[in-house]
Amino acid sequence: MLLLHLRGLRSKLLKDLGKFKMGKACIYIKKLSDINQDASKRLMKETISFLKKKYPGDRKDG
């Protein structure tokens, strides 16, 4: 399961991901072998970057 907050980039990043199902804010993957690992990493990095910009004061890592 992966939290997703990428409005415009969502379809661009998801098209290369592979086999998954999607809810409103989650991606459901049965097996890691079903998805493209590089696309998954890009998706996570973009999501984390977006969240850090949107909620700069909410970080606990400094």
CHARMM internal coordinates of N, CA and C (Angstrom, degrees):
IC EDIT
DIST 1 N 1 CA 1.4395
DIST 1 CA 1 C 1.5320
ANGL 1 N 1 CA 1 C 108.02
DIST 1 C 2 N 1.3017
ANGL 1 CA 1 C 2 N 115.49
DIHE 1 N 1 CA 1 C 2 N 137.62
DIST 2 N 2 CA 1.4535
ANGL 1 C 2 N 2 CA 120.37
DIHE 1 CA 1 C 2 N 2 CA -176.48
DIST 2 CA 2 C 1.5123
ANGL 2 N 2 CA 2 C 109.33
DIHE 1 C 2 N 2 CA 2 C -139.09
DIST 2 C 3 N 1.3150
ANGL 2 CA 2 C 3 N 116.51
DIHE 2 N 2 CA 2 C 3 N 125.03
DIST 3 N 3 CA 1.4587
ANGL 2 C 3 N 3 CA 120.76
DIHE 2 CA 2 C 3 N 3 CA 177.35
DIST 3 CA 3 C 1.5194
ANGL 3 N 3 CA 3 C 109.17
DIHE 2 C 3 N 3 CA 3 C -71.37
DIST 3 C 4 N 1.3006
ANGL 3 CA 3 C 4 N 116.46
DIHE 3 N 3 CA 3 C 4 N 134.58
DIST 4 N 4 CA 1.4528
ANGL 3 C 4 N 4 CA 120.27
DIHE 3 CA 3 C 4 N 4 CA -174.30
DIST 4 CA 4 C 1.5141
ANGL 4 N 4 CA 4 C 110.78
DIHE 3 C 4 N 4 CA 4 C -128.75
DIST 4 C 5 N 1.3211
ANGL 4 CA 4 C 5 N 117.17
DIHE 4 N 4 CA 4 C 5 N 121.88
DIST 5 N 5 CA 1.4601
ANGL 4 C 5 N 5 CA 122.20
DIHE 4 CA 4 C 5 N 5 CA 179.73
DIST 5 CA 5 C 1.5200
ANGL 5 N 5 CA 5 C 109.92
DIHE 4 C 5 N 5 CA 5 C -130.68
DIST 5 C 6 N 1.2970
ANGL 5 CA 5 C 6 N 118.22
DIHE 5 N 5 CA 5 C 6 N 44.53
DIST 6 N 6 CA 1.4622
ANGL 5 C 6 N 6 CA 121.39
DIHE 5 CA 5 C 6 N 6 CA -175.92
DIST 6 CA 6 C 1.5114
ANGL 6 N 6 CA 6 C 110.53
DIHE 5 C 6 N 6 CA 6 C -117.06
DIST 6 C 7 N 1.2783
ANGL 6 CA 6 C 7 N 117.53
DIHE 6 N 6 CA 6 C 7 N 90.38
DIST 7 N 7 CA 1.4598
ANGL 6 C 7 N 7 CA 120.17
DIHE 6 CA 6 C 7 N 7 CA -174.84
DIST 7 CA 7 C 1.5144
ANGL 7 N 7 CA 7 C 112.59
DIHE 6 C 7 N 7 CA 7 C -61.21
DIST 7 C 8 N 1.3075
ANGL 7 CA 7 C 8 N 118.54
DIHE 7 N 7 CA 7 C 8 N -69.37
DIST 8 N 8 CA 1.4579
ANGL 7 C 8 N 8 CA 121.45
DIHE 7 CA 7 C 8 N 8 CA -175.33
DIST 8 CA 8 C 1.5175
ANGL 8 N 8 CA 8 C 113.79
DIHE 7 C 8 N 8 CA 8 C -71.76
DIST 8 C 9 N 1.3151
ANGL 8 CA 8 C 9 N 116.79
DIHE 8 N 8 CA 8 C 9 N -33.94
DIST 9 N 9 CA 1.4636
ANGL 8 C 9 N 9 CA 120.48
DIHE 8 CA 8 C 9 N 9 CA -176.68
DIST 9 CA 9 C 1.5242
ANGL 9 N 9 CA 9 C 113.08
DIHE 8 C 9 N 9 CA 9 C -83.16
DIST 9 C 10 N 1.3114
ANGL 9 CA 9 C 10 N 116.45
DIHE 9 N 9 CA 9 C 10 N -10.88
DIST 10 N 10 CA 1.4655
ANGL 9 C 10 N 10 CA 120.49
DIHE 9 CA 9 C 10 N 10 CA -173.12
DIST 10 CA 10 C 1.5176
ANGL 10 N 10 CA 10 C 112.99
DIHE 9 C 10 N 10 CA 10 C -53.59
DIST 10 C 11 N 1.3239
ANGL 10 CA 10 C 11 N 118.43
DIHE 10 N 10 CA 10 C 11 N -55.24
DIST 11 N 11 CA 1.4624
ANGL 10 C 11 N 11 CA 120.26
DIHE 10 CA 10 C 11 N 11 CA -175.21
DIST 11 CA 11 C 1.5221
ANGL 11 N 11 CA 11 C 111.44
DIHE 10 C 11 N 11 CA 11 C -67.34
DIST 11 C 12 N 1.3153
ANGL 11 CA 11 C 12 N 117.04
DIHE 11 N 11 CA 11 C 12 N -36.00
DIST 12 N 12 CA 1.4669
ANGL 11 C 12 N 12 CA 120.83
DIHE 11 CA 11 C 12 N 12 CA 179.12
DIST 12 CA 12 C 1.5328
ANGL 12 N 12 CA 12 C 110.78
DIHE 11 C 12 N 12 CA 12 C -62.86
DIST 12 C 13 N 1.3143
ANGL 12 CA 12 C 13 N 116.83
DIHE 12 N 12 CA 12 C 13 N -44.15
DIST 13 N 13 CA 1.4598
ANGL 12 C 13 N 13 CA 120.79
DIHE 12 CA 12 C 13 N 13 CA -178.78
DIST 13 CA 13 C 1.5240
ANGL 13 N 13 CA 13 C 112.64
DIHE 12 C 13 N 13 CA 13 C -76.70
DIST 13 C 14 N 1.3177
ANGL 13 CA 13 C 14 N 116.97
DIHE 13 N 13 CA 13 C 14 N -32.95
DIST 14 N 14 CA 1.4600
ANGL 13 C 14 N 14 CA 120.02
DIHE 13 CA 13 C 14 N 14 CA -176.74
DIST 14 CA 14 C 1.5190
ANGL 14 N 14 CA 14 C 113.68
DIHE 13 C 14 N 14 CA 14 C -77.10
DIST 14 C 15 N 1.3246
ANGL 14 CA 14 C 15 N 118.12
DIHE 14 N 14 CA 14 C 15 N -25.77
DIST 15 N 15 CA 1.4613
ANGL 14 C 15 N 15 CA 119.24
DIHE 14 CA 14 C 15 N 15 CA -176.20
DIST 15 CA 15 C 1.5307
ANGL 15 N 15 CA 15 C 112.65
DIHE 14 C 15 N 15 CA 15 C -63.23
DIST 15 C 16 N 1.3311
ANGL 15 CA 15 C 16 N 117.20
DIHE 15 N 15 CA 15 C 16 N -27.11
DIST 16 N 16 CA 1.4634
ANGL 15 C 16 N 16 CA 121.09
DIHE 15 CA 15 C 16 N 16 CA -179.81
DIST 16 CA 16 C 1.5229
ANGL 16 N 16 CA 16 C 113.12
DIHE 15 C 16 N 16 CA 16 C -95.06
DIST 16 C 17 N 1.3213
ANGL 16 CA 16 C 17 N 117.54
DIHE 16 N 16 CA 16 C 17 N -2.75
DIST 17 N 17 CA 1.4602
ANGL 16 C 17 N 17 CA 120.61
DIHE 16 CA 16 C 17 N 17 CA -172.55
DIST 17 CA 17 C 1.5222
ANGL 17 N 17 CA 17 C 113.53
DIHE 16 C 17 N 17 CA 17 C -68.88
DIST 17 C 18 N 1.3052
ANGL 17 CA 17 C 18 N 117.81
DIHE 17 N 17 CA 17 C 18 N -42.60
DIST 18 N 18 CA 1.4626
ANGL 17 C 18 N 18 CA 120.05
DIHE 17 CA 17 C 18 N 18 CA -178.20
DIST 18 CA 18 C 1.5148
ANGL 18 N 18 CA 18 C 111.22
DIHE 17 C 18 N 18 CA 18 C 118.93
DIST 18 C 19 N 1.3387
ANGL 18 CA 18 C 19 N 116.70
DIHE 18 N 18 CA 18 C 19 N -147.90
DIST 19 N 19 CA 1.4611
ANGL 18 C 19 N 19 CA 122.65
DIHE 18 CA 18 C 19 N 19 CA -174.64
DIST 19 CA 19 C 1.5310
ANGL 19 N 19 CA 19 C 110.35
DIHE 18 C 19 N 19 CA 19 C -87.37
DIST 19 C 20 N 1.3402
ANGL 19 CA 19 C 20 N 116.10
DIHE 19 N 19 CA 19 C 20 N 119.76
DIST 20 N 20 CA 1.4530
ANGL 19 C 20 N 20 CA 122.03
DIHE 19 CA 19 C 20 N 20 CA 178.97
DIST 20 CA 20 C 1.5226
ANGL 20 N 20 CA 20 C 109.45
DIHE 19 C 20 N 20 CA 20 C -160.67
DIST 20 C 21 N 1.3140
ANGL 20 CA 20 C 21 N 116.03
DIHE 20 N 20 CA 20 C 21 N 166.28
DIST 21 N 21 CA 1.4610
ANGL 20 C 21 N 21 CA 122.21
DIHE 20 CA 20 C 21 N 21 CA 170.98
DIST 21 CA 21 C 1.5201
ANGL 21 N 21 CA 21 C 106.33
DIHE 20 C 21 N 21 CA 21 C -116.75
DIST 21 C 22 N 1.3313
ANGL 21 CA 21 C 22 N 115.99
DIHE 21 N 21 CA 21 C 22 N 152.04
DIST 22 N 22 CA 1.4446
ANGL 21 C 22 N 22 CA 118.71
DIHE 21 CA 21 C 22 N 22 CA -176.29
DIST 22 CA 22 C 1.5168
ANGL 22 N 22 CA 22 C 111.99
DIHE 21 C 22 N 22 CA 22 C -129.96
DIST 22 C 23 N 1.3304
ANGL 22 CA 22 C 23 N 115.98
DIHE 22 N 22 CA 22 C 23 N 133.14
DIST 23 N 23 CA 1.4525
ANGL 22 C 23 N 23 CA 122.54
DIHE 22 CA 22 C 23 N 23 CA 171.84
DIST 23 CA 23 C 1.5165
ANGL 23 N 23 CA 23 C 107.99
DIHE 22 C 23 N 23 CA 23 C -94.84
DIST 23 C 24 N 1.3231
ANGL 23 CA 23 C 24 N 117.18
DIHE 23 N 23 CA 23 C 24 N -157.36
DIST 24 N 24 CA 1.4686
ANGL 23 C 24 N 24 CA 120.36
DIHE 23 CA 23 C 24 N 24 CA 179.73
DIST 24 CA 24 C 1.5181
ANGL 24 N 24 CA 24 C 111.74
DIHE 23 C 24 N 24 CA 24 C -67.11
DIST 24 C 25 N 1.3198
ANGL 24 CA 24 C 25 N 118.07
DIHE 24 N 24 CA 24 C 25 N -41.88
DIST 25 N 25 CA 1.4647
ANGL 24 C 25 N 25 CA 120.86
DIHE 24 CA 24 C 25 N 25 CA -177.41
DIST 25 CA 25 C 1.5239
ANGL 25 N 25 CA 25 C 112.48
DIHE 24 C 25 N 25 CA 25 C -135.48
DIST 25 C 26 N 1.3165
ANGL 25 CA 25 C 26 N 117.32
DIHE 25 N 25 CA 25 C 26 N 12.42
DIST 26 N 26 CA 1.4647
ANGL 25 C 26 N 26 CA 120.41
DIHE 25 CA 25 C 26 N 26 CA -176.76
DIST 26 CA 26 C 1.5177
ANGL 26 N 26 CA 26 C 111.02
DIHE 25 C 26 N 26 CA 26 C -129.58
DIST 26 C 27 N 1.3110
ANGL 26 CA 26 C 27 N 114.26
DIHE 26 N 26 CA 26 C 27 N 150.10
DIST 27 N 27 CA 1.4577
ANGL 26 C 27 N 27 CA 121.79
DIHE 26 CA 26 C 27 N 27 CA 173.52
DIST 27 CA 27 C 1.5218
ANGL 27 N 27 CA 27 C 106.06
DIHE 26 C 27 N 27 CA 27 C -112.34
DIST 27 C 28 N 1.3106
ANGL 27 CA 27 C 28 N 116.86
DIHE 27 N 27 CA 27 C 28 N 129.79
DIST 28 N 28 CA 1.4549
ANGL 27 C 28 N 28 CA 122.03
DIHE 27 CA 27 C 28 N 28 CA -179.84
DIST 28 CA 28 C 1.5259
ANGL 28 N 28 CA 28 C 109.44
DIHE 27 C 28 N 28 CA 28 C -108.61
DIST 28 C 29 N 1.3289
ANGL 28 CA 28 C 29 N 115.63
DIHE 28 N 28 CA 28 C 29 N 121.48
DIST 29 N 29 CA 1.4613
ANGL 28 C 29 N 29 CA 122.38
DIHE 28 CA 28 C 29 N 29 CA -177.29
DIST 29 CA 29 C 1.5251
ANGL 29 N 29 CA 29 C 107.75
DIHE 28 C 29 N 29 CA 29 C -121.39
DIST 29 C 30 N 1.3265
ANGL 29 CA 29 C 30 N 116.65
DIHE 29 N 29 CA 29 C 30 N 127.99
DIST 30 N 30 CA 1.4693
ANGL 29 C 30 N 30 CA 119.42
DIHE 29 CA 29 C 30 N 30 CA 179.48
DIST 30 CA 30 C 1.5261
ANGL 30 N 30 CA 30 C 111.23
DIHE 29 C 30 N 30 CA 30 C -78.14
DIST 30 C 31 N 1.3393
ANGL 30 CA 30 C 31 N 116.58
DIHE 30 N 30 CA 30 C 31 N -46.97
DIST 31 N 31 CA 1.4658
ANGL 30 C 31 N 31 CA 120.93
DIHE 30 CA 30 C 31 N 31 CA -178.21
DIST 31 CA 31 C 1.5251
ANGL 31 N 31 CA 31 C 108.97
DIHE 30 C 31 N 31 CA 31 C -134.38
DIST 31 C 32 N 1.3070
ANGL 31 CA 31 C 32 N 116.70
DIHE 31 N 31 CA 31 C 32 N 140.38
DIST 32 N 32 CA 1.4651
ANGL 31 C 32 N 32 CA 119.50
DIHE 31 CA 31 C 32 N 32 CA 177.75
DIST 32 CA 32 C 1.5186
ANGL 32 N 32 CA 32 C 111.83
DIHE 31 C 32 N 32 CA 32 C -60.79
DIST 32 C 33 N 1.3144
ANGL 32 CA 32 C 33 N 116.59
DIHE 32 N 32 CA 32 C 33 N -27.82
DIST 33 N 33 CA 1.4649
ANGL 32 C 33 N 33 CA 119.88
DIHE 32 CA 32 C 33 N 33 CA 179.29
DIST 33 CA 33 C 1.5330
ANGL 33 N 33 CA 33 C 111.94
DIHE 32 C 33 N 33 CA 33 C -69.59
DIST 33 C 34 N 1.3403
ANGL 33 CA 33 C 34 N 117.80
DIHE 33 N 33 CA 33 C 34 N -12.82
DIST 34 N 34 CA 1.4652
ANGL 33 C 34 N 34 CA 121.87
DIHE 33 CA 33 C 34 N 34 CA 178.22
DIST 34 CA 34 C 1.5239
ANGL 34 N 34 CA 34 C 113.40
DIHE 33 C 34 N 34 CA 34 C -78.94
DIST 34 C 35 N 1.3438
ANGL 34 CA 34 C 35 N 116.87
DIHE 34 N 34 CA 34 C 35 N -14.22
DIST 35 N 35 CA 1.4604
ANGL 34 C 35 N 35 CA 118.61
DIHE 34 CA 34 C 35 N 35 CA -175.57
DIST 35 CA 35 C 1.5268
ANGL 35 N 35 CA 35 C 112.00
DIHE 34 C 35 N 35 CA 35 C -119.73
DIST 35 C 36 N 1.3115
ANGL 35 CA 35 C 36 N 114.32
DIHE 35 N 35 CA 35 C 36 N 160.32
DIST 36 N 36 CA 1.4571
ANGL 35 C 36 N 36 CA 122.41
DIHE 35 CA 35 C 36 N 36 CA 175.82
DIST 36 CA 36 C 1.5299
ANGL 36 N 36 CA 36 C 107.51
DIHE 35 C 36 N 36 CA 36 C -81.87
DIST 36 C 37 N 1.3292
ANGL 36 CA 36 C 37 N 117.12
DIHE 36 N 36 CA 36 C 37 N 116.05
DIST 37 N 37 CA 1.4660
ANGL 36 C 37 N 37 CA 121.67
DIHE 36 CA 36 C 37 N 37 CA -175.90
DIST 37 CA 37 C 1.5295
ANGL 37 N 37 CA 37 C 112.27
DIHE 36 C 37 N 37 CA 37 C -62.75
DIST 37 C 38 N 1.3224
ANGL 37 CA 37 C 38 N 117.78
DIHE 37 N 37 CA 37 C 38 N -38.61
DIST 38 N 38 CA 1.4709
ANGL 37 C 38 N 38 CA 120.68
DIHE 37 CA 37 C 38 N 38 CA 179.20
DIST 38 CA 38 C 1.5293
ANGL 38 N 38 CA 38 C 110.89
DIHE 37 C 38 N 38 CA 38 C -65.52
DIST 38 C 39 N 1.3186
ANGL 38 CA 38 C 39 N 117.03
DIHE 38 N 38 CA 38 C 39 N -42.37
DIST 39 N 39 CA 1.4606
ANGL 38 C 39 N 39 CA 120.79
DIHE 38 CA 38 C 39 N 39 CA 177.95
DIST 39 CA 39 C 1.5353
ANGL 39 N 39 CA 39 C 110.29
DIHE 38 C 39 N 39 CA 39 C -64.66
DIST 39 C 40 N 1.3202
ANGL 39 CA 39 C 40 N 116.92
DIHE 39 N 39 CA 39 C 40 N -37.46
DIST 40 N 40 CA 1.4598
ANGL 39 C 40 N 40 CA 121.39
DIHE 39 CA 39 C 40 N 40 CA 177.90
DIST 40 CA 40 C 1.5284
ANGL 40 N 40 CA 40 C 110.78
DIHE 39 C 40 N 40 CA 40 C -63.25
DIST 40 C 41 N 1.3161
ANGL 40 CA 40 C 41 N 117.11
DIHE 40 N 40 CA 40 C 41 N -43.75
DIST 41 N 41 CA 1.4653
ANGL 40 C 41 N 41 CA 121.50
DIHE 40 CA 40 C 41 N 41 CA 178.62
DIST 41 CA 41 C 1.5240
ANGL 41 N 41 CA 41 C 110.97
DIHE 40 C 41 N 41 CA 41 C -62.89
DIST 41 C 42 N 1.3316
ANGL 41 CA 41 C 42 N 117.26
DIHE 41 N 41 CA 41 C 42 N -43.14
DIST 42 N 42 CA 1.4687
ANGL 41 C 42 N 42 CA 120.80
DIHE 41 CA 41 C 42 N 42 CA 178.45
DIST 42 CA 42 C 1.5223
ANGL 42 N 42 CA 42 C 110.34
DIHE 41 C 42 N 42 CA 42 C -62.01
DIST 42 C 43 N 1.3162
ANGL 42 CA 42 C 43 N 116.17
DIHE 42 N 42 CA 42 C 43 N -42.94
DIST 43 N 43 CA 1.4582
ANGL 42 C 43 N 43 CA 121.43
DIHE 42 CA 42 C 43 N 43 CA 179.76
DIST 43 CA 43 C 1.5264
ANGL 43 N 43 CA 43 C 111.04
DIHE 42 C 43 N 43 CA 43 C -62.00
DIST 43 C 44 N 1.3172
ANGL 43 CA 43 C 44 N 117.59
DIHE 43 N 43 CA 43 C 44 N -44.40
DIST 44 N 44 CA 1.4617
ANGL 43 C 44 N 44 CA 121.13
DIHE 43 CA 43 C 44 N 44 CA 178.90
DIST 44 CA 44 C 1.5265
ANGL 44 N 44 CA 44 C 111.51
DIHE 43 C 44 N 44 CA 44 C -65.07
DIST 44 C 45 N 1.3282
ANGL 44 CA 44 C 45 N 117.19
DIHE 44 N 44 CA 44 C 45 N -43.50
DIST 45 N 45 CA 1.4651
ANGL 44 C 45 N 45 CA 120.53
DIHE 44 CA 44 C 45 N 45 CA 179.21
DIST 45 CA 45 C 1.5212
ANGL 45 N 45 CA 45 C 111.72
DIHE 44 C 45 N 45 CA 45 C -61.98
DIST 45 C 46 N 1.3320
ANGL 45 CA 45 C 46 N 116.81
DIHE 45 N 45 CA 45 C 46 N -42.86
DIST 46 N 46 CA 1.4617
ANGL 45 C 46 N 46 CA 120.47
DIHE 45 CA 45 C 46 N 46 CA 179.20
DIST 46 CA 46 C 1.5301
ANGL 46 N 46 CA 46 C 111.07
DIHE 45 C 46 N 46 CA 46 C -66.05
DIST 46 C 47 N 1.3309
ANGL 46 CA 46 C 47 N 117.05
DIHE 46 N 46 CA 46 C 47 N -39.32
DIST 47 N 47 CA 1.4572
ANGL 46 C 47 N 47 CA 121.16
DIHE 46 CA 46 C 47 N 47 CA 178.72
DIST 47 CA 47 C 1.5260
ANGL 47 N 47 CA 47 C 110.70
DIHE 46 C 47 N 47 CA 47 C -64.57
DIST 47 C 48 N 1.3267
ANGL 47 CA 47 C 48 N 117.28
DIHE 47 N 47 CA 47 C 48 N -45.96
DIST 48 N 48 CA 1.4631
ANGL 47 C 48 N 48 CA 121.56
DIHE 47 CA 47 C 48 N 48 CA 179.76
DIST 48 CA 48 C 1.5236
ANGL 48 N 48 CA 48 C 110.56
DIHE 47 C 48 N 48 CA 48 C -63.39
DIST 48 C 49 N 1.3159
ANGL 48 CA 48 C 49 N 117.03
DIHE 48 N 48 CA 48 C 49 N -43.27
DIST 49 N 49 CA 1.4650
ANGL 48 C 49 N 49 CA 121.39
DIHE 48 CA 48 C 49 N 49 CA 178.49
DIST 49 CA 49 C 1.5264
ANGL 49 N 49 CA 49 C 110.90
DIHE 48 C 49 N 49 CA 49 C -60.59
DIST 49 C 50 N 1.3223
ANGL 49 CA 49 C 50 N 116.85
DIHE 49 N 49 CA 49 C 50 N -45.20
DIST 50 N 50 CA 1.4628
ANGL 49 C 50 N 50 CA 121.73
DIHE 49 CA 49 C 50 N 50 CA 178.32
DIST 50 CA 50 C 1.5233
ANGL 50 N 50 CA 50 C 111.07
DIHE 49 C 50 N 50 CA 50 C -59.54
DIST 50 C 51 N 1.3361
ANGL 50 CA 50 C 51 N 116.77
DIHE 50 N 50 CA 50 C 51 N -46.97
DIST 51 N 51 CA 1.4550
ANGL 50 C 51 N 51 CA 120.97
DIHE 50 CA 50 C 51 N 51 CA -177.56
DIST 51 CA 51 C 1.5249
ANGL 51 N 51 CA 51 C 112.28
DIHE 50 C 51 N 51 CA 51 C -66.11
DIST 51 C 52 N 1.3392
ANGL 51 CA 51 C 52 N 117.42
DIHE 51 N 51 CA 51 C 52 N -36.79
DIST 52 N 52 CA 1.4614
ANGL 51 C 52 N 52 CA 120.54
DIHE 51 CA 51 C 52 N 52 CA 177.50
DIST 52 CA 52 C 1.5227
ANGL 52 N 52 CA 52 C 111.37
DIHE 51 C 52 N 52 CA 52 C -65.23
DIST 52 C 53 N 1.3288
ANGL 52 CA 52 C 53 N 116.84
DIHE 52 N 52 CA 52 C 53 N -36.86
DIST 53 N 53 CA 1.4609
ANGL 52 C 53 N 53 CA 120.22
DIHE 52 CA 52 C 53 N 53 CA 178.34
DIST 53 CA 53 C 1.5235
ANGL 53 N 53 CA 53 C 111.34
DIHE 52 C 53 N 53 CA 53 C -72.88
DIST 53 C 54 N 1.3169
ANGL 53 CA 53 C 54 N 116.57
DIHE 53 N 53 CA 53 C 54 N -39.75
DIST 54 N 54 CA 1.4626
ANGL 53 C 54 N 54 CA 121.22
DIHE 53 CA 53 C 54 N 54 CA -177.44
DIST 54 CA 54 C 1.5285
ANGL 54 N 54 CA 54 C 112.33
DIHE 53 C 54 N 54 CA 54 C -71.99
DIST 54 C 55 N 1.3365
ANGL 54 CA 54 C 55 N 117.32
DIHE 54 N 54 CA 54 C 55 N -35.84
DIST 55 N 55 CA 1.4600
ANGL 54 C 55 N 55 CA 122.29
DIHE 54 CA 54 C 55 N 55 CA -177.09
DIST 55 CA 55 C 1.5344
ANGL 55 N 55 CA 55 C 110.56
DIHE 54 C 55 N 55 CA 55 C -126.51
DIST 55 C 56 N 1.3311
ANGL 55 CA 55 C 56 N 118.05
DIHE 55 N 55 CA 55 C 56 N 65.73
DIST 56 N 56 CA 1.4705
ANGL 55 C 56 N 56 CA 120.28
DIHE 55 CA 55 C 56 N 56 CA -174.83
DIST 56 CA 56 C 1.5288
ANGL 56 N 56 CA 56 C 114.25
DIHE 55 C 56 N 56 CA 56 C -65.22
DIST 56 C 57 N 1.3138
ANGL 56 CA 56 C 57 N 119.59
DIHE 56 N 56 CA 56 C 57 N -30.28
DIST 57 N 57 CA 1.4568
ANGL 56 C 57 N 57 CA 121.86
DIHE 56 CA 56 C 57 N 57 CA -177.74
DIST 57 CA 57 C 1.5093
ANGL 57 N 57 CA 57 C 114.22
DIHE 56 C 57 N 57 CA 57 C -86.60
DIST 57 C 58 N 1.3074
ANGL 57 CA 57 C 58 N 118.26
DIHE 57 N 57 CA 57 C 58 N -6.46
DIST 58 N 58 CA 1.4620
ANGL 57 C 58 N 58 CA 122.05
DIHE 57 CA 57 C 58 N 58 CA -175.29
DIST 58 CA 58 C 1.5233
ANGL 58 N 58 CA 58 C 113.78
DIHE 57 C 58 N 58 CA 58 C -91.04
DIST 58 C 59 N 1.3226
ANGL 58 CA 58 C 59 N 118.22
DIHE 58 N 58 CA 58 C 59 N 0.44
DIST 59 N 59 CA 1.4586
ANGL 58 C 59 N 59 CA 121.10
DIHE 58 CA 58 C 59 N 59 CA -177.17
DIST 59 CA 59 C 1.5123
ANGL 59 N 59 CA 59 C 111.13
DIHE 58 C 59 N 59 CA 59 C -78.47
DIST 59 C 60 N 1.3151
ANGL 59 CA 59 C 60 N 116.26
DIHE 59 N 59 CA 59 C 60 N 139.81
DIST 60 N 60 CA 1.4619
ANGL 59 C 60 N 60 CA 121.41
DIHE 59 CA 59 C 60 N 60 CA 178.95
DIST 60 CA 60 C 1.5258
ANGL 60 N 60 CA 60 C 111.97
DIHE 59 C 60 N 60 CA 60 C -103.24
DIST 60 C 61 N 1.3341
ANGL 60 CA 60 C 61 N 117.29
DIHE 60 N 60 CA 60 C 61 N -2.65
DIST 61 N 61 CA 1.4610
ANGL 60 C 61 N 61 CA 120.17
DIHE 60 CA 60 C 61 N 61 CA -177.27
DIST 61 CA 61 C 1.5244
ANGL 61 N 61 CA 61 C 112.35
DIHE 60 C 61 N 61 CA 61 C -92.68
DIST 61 C 62 N 1.2779
ANGL 61 CA 61 C 62 N 118.33
DIHE 61 N 61 CA 61 C 62 N 10.36
DIST 62 N 62 CA 1.4565
ANGL 61 C 62 N 62 CA 121.14
DIHE 61 CA 61 C 62 N 62 CA 174.89
DIST 62 CA 62 C 1.4426
ANGL 62 N 62 CA 62 C 111.62
DIHE 61 C 62 N 62 CA 62 C 107.98
END
COOR INIT
IC SEED 1 N 1 CA 1 C
IC BUILD
